[in-house]
Amino acid sequence: MSVRDDVAERIPGGDAGLIVAVLVATYAAYVLIGVGLGYSLRGQFNTIATLTFYIAVFAMLALALNLHWGYTGLFNIGIVGFMAVGIYVMALFAKPVFQPGGAAQVGGLGLPIAVGIVAGVVAAALLGLVIALPALRLRADYLAIVTIAMSEIVRFSFLSGELSQFRLFGARVGFGGGSGIILNYTDPLTAFFDFVGLGGAYAGFVDAFKVLVPNTPKPIVDGLVYGVVLLSFVALYYWLLKRTGESPFGRVLKAIREDEDVANSLGKNTNRFKIKAFMLGCALMGLAGILWFMRSGAVTPNTFRPRITFFVWIALIIGGAGSNTGSVLGGAVFAALLYQGPRYLKNLVDTVLPNASAPPGFGPAIAPLISNLNPAPLFFYTIDSIRQLQLVFMGLVLIWLMHNRPEGMLGHRKETAAGIPLTSSNAGDTAASASTDGGAASSPGGDGDE
């Protein structure tokens, strides 16, 4: 039995229970740190909202990447390009029509936000199609080169002056060039509650929240509610990929991952399957980009540098490629420990040791360790520079994982070889007979929950 199976059996609810348990433990740790830092109730709520936001977006992106790499074996390192296309096209459709004298130098088509979201997702999928047609004939690192080049082409295209302003359907629109664009449409949460007729009820809930947060509770409530919305999208991604993995389509994708030539020899058009999988994953990445940045107020092209892509890869590797449950847990662990964790560690050390001072450079920090075996200056220097050293820590974690846990934190499961559930009353006798004959009812591969 694998580590993952053993853990899942010990926790009620299986994989869902495991995810909930990890999230509860993560929130509990952050709340305890907040208590240690002396955070007010407002600060605690803000911490929970921020943590939930990053857990959700990294979990969604890791799930989308799992469809490419974990299911199909497609080495996509252009994730951030599809995110950029999603949010920029969404803004193009949803921003109000340009008004002279306004704060925004370029406008949009003034369509509902829902239409903009659909347009952004479709644009990301179409970009995936354009890339897939020539690129999926390539394998492994060659495909990776094409996808990362694509993400940089997208970023530089949005930076270009040619696309900063242009006319579309008679309206003055654009992507703003290097200065970016202001997302001056109605707040998506407000628009949603007004659309479903709950705008008044939501305003009443915000007023009631003043009991806990007396001063301007709306930003806190909006952050918490939006975090819940994002977690619901994580559940939707998980359900979609789980159903995909259990379908005949998903089984072909896993066959392509293991040996594309064998899948071809069985009469499967592997190029068509790879194109469909690539487009679906790109659409999910575009939607995740929209959900990440749609409430940020503004967006610039240089936000979409390749390092976000590598953050998502680290999250997937932590959880384990091929595992939907591992993708969610990897996103949560990455967001809590490697992305947000360093900042909270610095705050904790500054609170516990308020009078400690860090050396001005690496030389003065390392000299006492060499001469007197005194690690304190190096420790305080590291804590003071922890945001700059964050990528170093991520790299060290990645190296450790590659050497000690390349299959991810949950390990591998046995994947049932049969296409139908083996749940007959004689299943026990059959299994015993197979064991006696030296047979095997399952083959090693991906995850049983996929």
Buried (B, 14 or more C-beta within 10 A) or exposed (E): EBBBBEBBEEBEEBBBBBBEBBBEEBBEBBBEBBEEBEBEEBBBBBBBBBBBBBBBBBBBBBBBBBBBBBBBBBBBBBBBBBBBBBBBBBBBBBBBEBEEEEEBBBBBBBBBBBEBBBBBBBBBBBBBEEBBEEBBEBEEEEBBBBBBBBBBEBBEBBBEEEBBBEEEEEBBBBBBBEEBBBBBBEBBBBBBBBEEEEBEEBEEBBEEBEEEBEEEBBBBBBBBBBBEBBBEBBBBBBEBBBEBBBEEBBBBBBBBBEEBEEBBEEEBEBBEBBBBBBBBBBBBBBBBBBBBBBBEEBBBBEBBEBEBBBBBBBBBBBBBBBBBBBBBBBBBBBBBBBBBBBEBBBBBBBEEEEEBEBBEEEEEBBBBBEEEEEEEBBBBBBBBBBEEBBEEBBEEBBEEBEEEBEBBBBBBBBBBEEEEEEEEEEEEEEEEEEEEEEEEBBEEBBBBBB
